[in-house]
């Protein structure tokens, strides 16, 4: 079984997830937005206290609120962020994004991307497999992470409870995000949705109540 711990981080209330295998204790950190010192300490304490072994630092997309804490994971575990190639430009200007969104740049350097993700990639974490699903629309390189055997989908800023991500930022497209949502809507109704902001939901509830979704 996979265990997932959520940390709500930074001034934009971004969701960071640690997904770990309860057999091997390997884990992945998804969207490390930890900005404040207490958030960083809390994240590291959870990993160390549970004797977890981080093997990947995954990013659903290249917006700075989902990447503020990448240096914490890099400094502690030597892991570089992994993101879709279409968000390379965003990852290259995280400091400039920070100035735009919060009026200041962090006093630390963001670690470089280790490797770029592609649609259909399979990522191993212990006895589990995470599938990369390219879902452009919020950004060109937005992806979701699907754990099929557990029926869990981490959607970043593509799909929220009763809403969807913005499409008015650089690289955003309403047409593309609607196409991406139609792809995600083919997943089982009981798929657990873990979004980049806000509470969890299910695919069935989103199909019933989210005005942007249909099959």
Buried (B, 14 or more C-beta within 10 A) or exposed (E): EBBBBEBEBBEBEBBBBBBBBEEBBBBBBBBBBBBEEEBBEBBBEBBEEBEBBBBBBBBBBBBBBBBBBBBBBBEBBEBBBBBBBBBBEBBEBBBEBBEEBBEEBBEEEBBEBBEBBEEEBEBBBBEBEBBBBBBBBBBBBBBBBBBBEBBBBBBBBBBBBBBBBBBEEEBBBEEBBBEBBEEBBEBEEEBBBBBBBBEBBBBBBBBEEBEBBEE
